[in-house]
Amino acid sequence: MLEKFITYLKVEKRYSSHTIVAYSKDVQQFFEFAQLISVNDVKEVHSKLVRAWMVDLIENGVENKSVNRKLSSLRSFFKWLKKENHIETSPMIKVNGPKNIKRLPSFAKESELITEKLDLAFSNDFNGIRDRLMFEFFYQTGIRLSELVQLKMTDVQNNQIKVLGKRNKERIIPISNFLYEQINDYKALLKNLTINSTNFFVLNNGNKVYPKFVYRKINYYLSGVTNLDKCSPHVLRHTFATHMLNNGAGLETLKDLLGHANLSATQIYTHNSFSKLTSIYSQAHPRGHKDD
């Protein structure tokens, strides 16, 4: 039963492998909690049992955001069961998840990323040039870690990159002349080292970079220039979004660049930008100066 659901997610919904693994684990976890074995067992599931699982997760320290994600996986599963006529109604109809605690995205300051200290952190060999380019890709385009790892050579050309985002949604992101020059230097170096690969970011042996490798690299360089608690590729994505808004980008434009499905996901960055607007207001408006 679970195997058929996973096939449905792959073939019909065309979810990413990461999403499919998460859905599978979430549903399997509920199966184990409810001690479900067959389709007949699933038919007996009611909303009280789902709520009991939700309470158990929270009591075991699972954050509200993660609980809601698990409930979302379960909703998809029961929706599929109803579609396949295994059940008449979904028990999830009467289940409401806990309220998410909204945390503002962490981001680095512009002064921290435009500094000689960061420039000197990268070596002039292949590793250093590739690492610097990965860093700049995150900061200048706002792409996700999974999107960077999957980039192909044919995706990067003509002052733009083609990105395959969540749910296989494709988007085009323009790149600066500065980044374009770095890309050409990197390609030239690959050619000199006779590294021939269809993947854009590669290791010394020509194999594609992998998520943990990229994460470690970004964590190392970013932690060297900022005191943020977390230094990850996603922080650079947040930084890209915040700096874009601070410098005049519109929400709709930012939504398209980030690959968000709806504007509500993008609006969280306006909280970080409000402090910037307050600072500009106090400096620009005649009544904004406290000392006047």
Buried (B, 14 or more C-beta within 10 A) or exposed (E): BEEEBBEBBEEEBEBBEEBBEBBBEBBEBBBEBBEBEEEEEBEEBEBEBBBEBBEEBBEEEBEBEBBBBBBBBBBBBBEBBBEEEBBEEBBBEEBEBBEEEEEEBBBBBEEBBEEEEBEEBBEEEBEEBBBBBBBBBBBBBBBBBBBBBBBEBEBBEEEBBBBBBBEEEEBEBEBEEEBBEBBEEBEEBBEEEEBEBEBBBBBEEEEBBEEEBBBEBBBEBBBEBBEBEEBBBBBBBBBBBBBBBBEEBEBEEBBBBBBBEEEEEBEBBBEBBEEBEEEEEEEEEEEEEEEE
